[in-house]
Each structure stands twice: as structure tokens, then as C-alpha cells.
Amino acid sequence: MRKPYLEHLKDSKSLVTTYEARRAGFIALALEKNRRATPFVEMARSLKAAASKAKTPMDLMSISEIRPSLLTASGISDKAANHLEESYKQEAILGLIRTFLEPQVNFVEELVYRFLLTRGETLGGSMRNVGGSLAQRQLSRAIISWLGARGEGYSWMDSRTKVWTSFSSDDADIDLHLRALSWSVKGKPRTLLYNLTVPMVRNNVDLCLFDCDSEHLLKGIFKNPAGYLALGELKGGIDPAGADEHWKTARTALVRIQSSFTKLKAKPKLFFIGAAIETKMASEMWTMLKKGDLHNAANLTDQLQLASITRWLCSL
């Protein structure tokens, strides 16, 4: 039987990320950062308009609607604010006004600057995971497109509500909030779940494909080793500087998965999909593929490879 990875890979070099793909990836990240920054910029504009009513920095204390923004400008994150008593919040705001705003001629501009400084840190934190988020969305869209091309219906779980919804023609943006997908293969139900702490491994696994429908997934089939058809690691970071570290993490996870399931006499398929794949990493993956320690692999930035591994995943 022809091995599935040979449908889209000729050798280890096929896995290596090209310069063009890397450049496109960095541009995509920049655009996503701008998209995520837009709400903060709009909030800053609203803050400036409201704060401009104050004649002195201390007058800001009397504008109740900007109090949360004053707290943010004080350097207090939303998470930290939930753990502070009101007296400490008041002290932080007064410290902002006396130390940073009162010495300034244009205190409103200084306020907006410090507000954006804290929000920028929040944005930076969310951007650390943006590669994974974009990768998940890209894979989800590829799966949905293949199911649609094959004429298969599907249902999906919203990550915000945990509610399952059936396929409809108005599913253009479901990849933004998709937690799981469920479909059928030759009458057999299949469900793909993102980011699950697998009991047998005791670690988070990026992708888990189950031999069940959405109803049985909710009943806890993830506790049954025989219910797993495939497990995979998905790494969406495009920066080559961190590529090797991401692969080491993924490789360790895959070896752990294989060991844990082998002890339980279960043999799910193992696969890897990554955006930043360098030559040495590709060589290691190719060796694992030939030995059977890895059943499939693909470069996320290569549309043909992504389509091929998607077809394989949807056919299991």
C-alpha cells in the first residue's frame, strides 16, 4: 500500500518552507496584528475625546465612564484588576495622575499614550499565540472546503458557547471560533477536536480525530484509547528562529503519544503540520515517516500539501 505522505512529498526537501512562503507568512501575521490592534486604537480615540473635557489631570477622576481606561493607563491589566480591591485601584489611578499626568502640559496625550502602552502589552501577549490560531483556522477552512467539495455535510462546535451547529451555507467565518468538527466517512462518524488534554498522555495535543459522532464525544470517548483514530501536532509559527524549538516540542509530544498508546495496545495515526520547517527538521521528519513513527506530515504553507493531508485526514 502506498504510504499517504508520498501523495504530496517526494523527499525531505519537499517539506522545507520556501522564502516566498515565509515572506507571505510574516505579512499575514502583520495584517492580523493590525486587525487585533484596531479595537484598542478605537478605544484610545474614545478615551481622548472623553478626557478632553477635563481642565486639569485631577478632573479626570470625576469622569466615571473613563475610570476603567484610567486604570489601564496606570499599568493595571484587566486580569490584575479583577484581584484588586477598590482602594488599591484608586491609589493606582492617583499615582498615574500625580506622577505622570500632572507634570505634562498636554496631559490628555500622555494619558492616551500610557493607555496604549498597557494595551500594547496585552496585544503582544495575544500575538504570541497568533501563529497557532491562524494555523488552526487555515486547517479548519481546508477541511471544510474538502467536505464541501465532496458533498459531505458536517457539524461544528463553537468555542465560545460549546454548542454544536449543523452545516449551513452561511459558514464563512466559523473558523474564527471553531473548537471541533464532525462528519461521516462511508457512513462512519468522525469528530476532530482541537487542543485536548489527552488522559493517556497527560498533555495537550493539538489535534485529535475520534471514531465517533459529536454526541459520543461529549460523553467522554476521549478516555477510551481505542476511540482515537489519529493525533497530530500543528505548529503555525513562521519565524525560522523558533522553528527548531517548535519541532523539538512537537517531536517529543509525538514520541510520548506513541509510547503511551502502545502500552495500551492502541495504534492511532500520528501526523505533523508545520509552517516553519527548516532543512534539518525536514530530514528528521522524513526519517520518522520512512520508519513509520510518523504516518503523515505536511508544510502548512504549501496548499497542495495541505489539501493532500486534509483529504487523508478526512478519509480515515
C-alpha positions as CSV (number, residue, x, y, z in Angstrom):
1,M,0.0,0.0,0.0
2,R,1.3,3.4,-1.0
3,K,2.2,5.5,2.1
4,P,-0.1,8.6,2.4
5,Y,2.7,11.1,2.7
6,L,4.1,10.1,-0.7
7,E,1.0,11.6,-2.3
8,H,2.5,15.1,-1.7
9,L,6.1,14.6,-0.7
10,K,9.0,13.4,-2.9
11,D,11.7,13.7,-0.3
12,S,12.6,15.7,2.8
13,K,13.3,18.8,0.7
14,S,9.6,18.9,-0.2
15,L,8.8,19.8,3.5
16,V,11.2,22.8,3.7
17,T,9.5,26.2,3.9
18,T,10.4,28.4,0.9
19,Y,11.5,32.0,1.2
20,E,8.3,33.1,-0.6
21,A,6.1,31.2,1.8
22,R,8.0,32.7,4.8
23,R,7.6,36.2,3.5
24,A,3.9,35.7,2.9
25,G,3.6,34.3,6.5
26,F,5.2,37.4,8.0
27,I,2.8,39.6,6.0
28,A,-0.2,37.6,7.2
29,L,1.0,38.0,10.8
30,A,1.4,41.7,10.4
31,L,-2.1,42.1,9.0
32,E,-3.5,40.0,11.8
33,K,-1.7,42.2,14.4
34,N,-3.2,45.3,12.8
35,R,-6.7,43.7,12.8
36,R,-6.3,42.8,16.5
37,A,-5.0,46.3,17.3
38,T,-7.9,48.1,15.7
39,P,-10.3,47.9,18.8
40,F,-7.5,49.3,21.1
41,V,-7.0,52.2,18.7
42,E,-10.7,53.0,18.6
43,M,-10.8,52.8,22.5
44,A,-7.9,55.2,22.7
45,R,-9.8,57.7,20.4
46,S,-12.9,57.5,22.6
47,L,-10.7,57.9,25.7
48,K,-9.1,61.1,24.2
49,A,-12.5,62.6,23.3
50,A,-13.9,61.9,26.8
51,A,-10.7,63.0,28.7
52,S,-10.5,66.3,26.7
53,K,-13.4,67.5,28.9
54,A,-11.1,67.7,31.9
55,K,-9.4,71.0,32.6
56,T,-6.8,69.5,34.9
57,P,-5.5,66.0,35.4
58,M,-7.3,65.6,38.7
59,D,-10.6,66.4,36.9
60,L,-10.2,63.0,35.2
61,M,-11.3,61.4,38.5
62,S,-14.8,62.8,38.1
63,I,-15.4,61.3,34.6
64,S,-16.8,58.0,35.6
65,E,-17.0,56.5,32.2
66,I,-13.2,56.6,31.7
67,R,-12.4,55.1,35.0
68,P,-11.6,51.6,33.5
69,S,-9.3,53.3,31.0
70,L,-7.6,55.3,33.7
71,L,-6.9,52.0,35.5
72,T,-5.4,50.6,32.3
73,A,-3.2,53.6,31.8
74,S,-2.0,53.1,35.3
75,G,-0.4,49.9,34.1
76,I,-3.1,47.6,35.7
77,S,-4.2,44.8,33.3
78,D,-7.8,43.6,33.2
79,K,-6.7,40.3,34.8
80,A,-4.9,42.1,37.6
81,A,-7.8,44.5,38.1
82,N,-10.1,41.5,39.0
83,H,-7.9,40.8,42.0
84,L,-7.5,44.3,43.4
85,E,-9.7,46.0,46.0
86,E,-11.2,49.4,45.1
87,S,-8.8,51.3,47.4
88,Y,-5.8,49.9,45.5
89,K,-7.4,50.8,42.2
90,Q,-7.9,54.3,43.5
91,E,-4.3,54.5,44.6
92,A,-3.0,53.3,41.2
93,I,-5.0,56.0,39.4
94,L,-3.9,58.8,41.7
95,G,-0.3,57.6,41.2
96,L,-0.8,57.9,37.5
97,I,-2.2,61.4,37.7
98,R,0.4,62.8,40.2
99,T,3.5,61.1,38.8
100,F,2.9,61.1,35.0
101,L,0.0,63.4,34.1
102,E,0.4,66.5,36.2
103,P,4.0,67.2,35.1
104,Q,2.8,67.2,31.5
105,V,1.5,70.3,29.6
106,N,-0.7,68.0,27.4
107,F,-1.8,65.5,30.0
108,V,-4.5,64.0,27.7
109,E,-2.0,63.0,25.1
110,E,0.1,61.4,27.9
111,L,-2.9,59.6,29.2
112,V,-3.7,58.1,25.8
113,Y,0.0,57.1,25.3
114,R,0.0,55.3,28.6
115,F,-3.3,53.6,27.9
116,L,-1.9,52.3,24.6
117,L,1.3,51.2,26.3
118,T,-0.6,48.8,28.5
119,R,-2.9,47.7,25.7
120,G,0.1,47.1,23.6
121,E,1.4,44.6,26.1
122,T,-2.0,42.9,26.1
123,L,-1.8,42.7,22.3
124,G,1.8,41.4,22.5
125,G,0.6,38.6,24.7
126,S,-2.2,37.5,22.4
127,M,0.2,37.7,19.4
128,R,2.4,35.0,20.9
129,N,-0.3,32.5,20.1
130,V,-1.5,34.1,16.8
131,G,0.5,31.7,14.7
132,G,-1.3,28.7,16.2
133,S,-4.6,30.5,15.9
134,L,-4.0,31.3,12.2
135,A,-2.8,27.7,11.6
136,Q,-5.9,26.2,13.2
137,R,-8.2,28.5,11.1
138,Q,-6.3,27.6,7.9
139,L,-6.6,23.8,8.6
140,S,-10.2,24.2,9.5
141,R,-11.0,26.0,6.3
142,A,-9.2,23.3,4.3
143,I,-11.2,20.6,5.9
144,I,-14.5,22.4,5.5
145,S,-13.6,23.1,1.8
146,W,-12.8,19.5,1.2
147,L,-16.0,18.2,2.9
148,G,-18.0,20.8,0.8
149,A,-16.3,19.7,-2.4
150,R,-17.1,16.1,-1.6
151,G,-20.7,17.0,-0.9
152,E,-20.5,15.9,2.7
153,G,-22.4,17.7,5.5
154,Y,-20.8,18.4,8.8
155,S,-21.5,20.0,12.2
156,W,-19.2,22.2,14.3
157,M,-18.7,23.3,17.9
158,D,-18.4,27.0,18.7
159,S,-15.5,27.5,21.1
160,R,-17.4,30.3,22.9
161,T,-20.7,28.5,23.6
162,K,-19.7,24.8,23.3
163,V,-22.8,24.4,21.2
164,W,-22.9,22.2,18.1
165,T,-24.3,23.6,14.9
166,S,-25.2,21.8,11.6
167,F,-23.7,22.9,8.3
168,S,-25.2,25.8,6.5
169,S,-24.4,28.0,3.5
170,D,-23.6,30.9,5.9
171,D,-20.4,29.4,7.4
172,A,-17.9,31.9,6.1
173,D,-16.4,32.8,9.4
174,I,-16.8,29.7,11.5
175,D,-13.1,29.0,11.5
176,L,-12.7,32.0,13.9
177,H,-14.4,30.2,16.7
178,L,-14.3,26.6,15.8
179,R,-13.5,24.1,18.5
180,A,-14.4,20.8,16.8
181,L,-15.7,19.4,13.5
182,S,-17.8,16.3,13.0
183,W,-18.5,14.5,9.7
184,S,-19.1,11.0,8.3
185,V,-16.9,8.7,6.1
186,K,-18.7,5.9,4.4
187,G,-21.4,6.1,7.0
188,K,-19.0,6.1,9.9
189,P,-18.9,9.2,12.2
190,R,-15.7,11.1,12.7
191,T,-15.0,14.0,15.0
192,L,-11.9,16.2,15.1
193,L,-11.2,18.1,18.3
194,Y,-8.6,20.9,18.8
195,N,-6.4,21.3,21.9
196,L,-7.4,18.4,24.1
197,T,-5.5,17.2,27.2
198,V,-5.4,13.5,26.4
199,P,-5.8,11.4,29.6
200,M,-3.4,8.7,28.3
201,V,-0.7,11.2,27.6
202,R,-1.5,13.8,30.3
203,N,-0.5,16.6,27.9
204,N,-2.3,18.8,25.5
205,V,-2.5,17.5,21.9
206,D,-3.2,20.0,19.1
207,L,-5.4,17.7,17.0
208,C,-7.4,14.5,17.9
209,L,-9.6,12.6,15.4
210,F,-12.1,10.3,17.0
211,D,-14.1,7.3,15.8
212,C,-17.4,8.8,17.0
213,D,-20.0,11.5,16.5
214,S,-20.3,14.7,18.4
215,E,-22.8,13.2,20.9
216,H,-20.4,10.4,21.9
217,L,-17.6,12.9,22.1
218,L,-19.5,14.8,24.8
219,K,-20.0,11.5,26.7
220,G,-16.2,11.2,27.1
221,I,-14.9,8.9,24.4
222,F,-11.6,10.7,24.8
223,K,-11.0,8.4,27.8
224,N,-11.0,5.3,25.6
225,P,-7.7,4.7,23.8
226,A,-9.5,2.7,21.0
227,G,-11.6,5.8,20.2
228,Y,-8.6,7.7,18.8
229,L,-8.0,7.4,15.0
230,A,-5.3,10.0,14.7
231,L,-3.4,12.5,16.8
232,G,-1.4,15.4,15.4
233,E,0.8,18.4,16.2
234,L,0.1,21.7,14.5
235,K,2.7,24.5,14.6
236,G,1.8,27.7,12.9
237,G,4.8,29.9,13.8
238,I,6.5,31.2,10.7
239,D,9.7,32.6,12.2
240,P,12.6,30.3,11.3
241,A,14.4,31.4,14.5
242,G,11.9,29.4,16.6
243,A,11.2,26.6,14.2
244,D,13.6,24.1,15.6
245,E,12.3,24.6,19.1
246,H,8.7,24.1,18.0
247,W,9.7,20.9,16.2
248,K,11.5,19.6,19.2
249,T,8.4,20.2,21.3
250,A,6.2,18.5,18.7
251,R,8.6,15.6,18.2
252,T,8.7,15.0,22.0
253,A,4.9,15.1,22.1
254,L,4.5,12.6,19.2
255,V,7.0,10.2,20.8
256,R,5.2,10.4,24.1
257,I,1.8,9.8,22.4
258,Q,3.2,6.8,20.5
259,S,4.7,5.3,23.7
260,S,1.5,5.9,25.8
261,F,-0.9,4.4,23.3
262,T,1.4,1.4,22.5
263,K,1.3,0.5,26.2
264,L,-2.5,0.5,25.9
265,K,-2.3,-1.7,22.7
266,A,-3.8,1.1,20.6
267,K,-2.2,2.4,17.4
268,P,-3.7,5.7,16.2
269,K,-2.1,7.5,13.2
270,L,0.4,10.3,14.1
271,F,0.9,13.4,11.9
272,F,2.6,16.8,11.9
273,I,1.7,20.0,10.1
274,G,4.0,23.0,10.4
275,A,4.5,26.4,8.8
276,A,8.3,26.9,9.5
277,I,10.2,23.8,8.6
278,E,13.9,24.0,8.1
279,T,16.2,21.6,6.4
280,K,17.4,19.7,9.4
281,M,13.9,19.4,10.8
282,A,12.6,18.1,7.4
283,S,15.3,15.4,7.4
284,E,14.3,14.2,10.9
285,M,10.6,14.1,9.8
286,W,11.4,12.2,6.7
287,T,13.3,9.6,8.7
288,M,10.3,9.2,11.1
289,L,7.9,8.9,8.1
290,K,10.0,6.2,6.5
291,K,10.3,4.3,9.8
292,G,6.6,4.5,10.4
293,D,6.9,6.6,13.6
294,L,5.1,9.3,11.8
295,H,2.3,8.5,9.4
296,N,1.9,11.8,7.6
297,A,3.4,15.3,7.5
298,A,2.9,18.5,5.5
299,N,4.1,22.1,5.3
300,L,1.2,24.4,6.2
301,T,2.3,27.0,3.7
302,D,2.1,24.6,0.7
303,Q,-1.5,24.5,-0.5
304,L,-1.1,21.2,-2.3
305,Q,0.4,19.5,0.7
306,L,-2.3,20.9,3.0
307,A,-5.0,19.7,0.6
308,S,-3.4,16.3,0.5
309,I,-3.1,15.8,4.2
310,T,-6.6,17.1,4.6
311,R,-8.0,14.5,2.2
312,W,-6.1,11.8,4.1
313,L,-7.4,13.0,7.5
314,C,-11.0,13.2,6.3
315,S,-10.7,9.7,4.8
316,L,-9.6,7.9,8.0
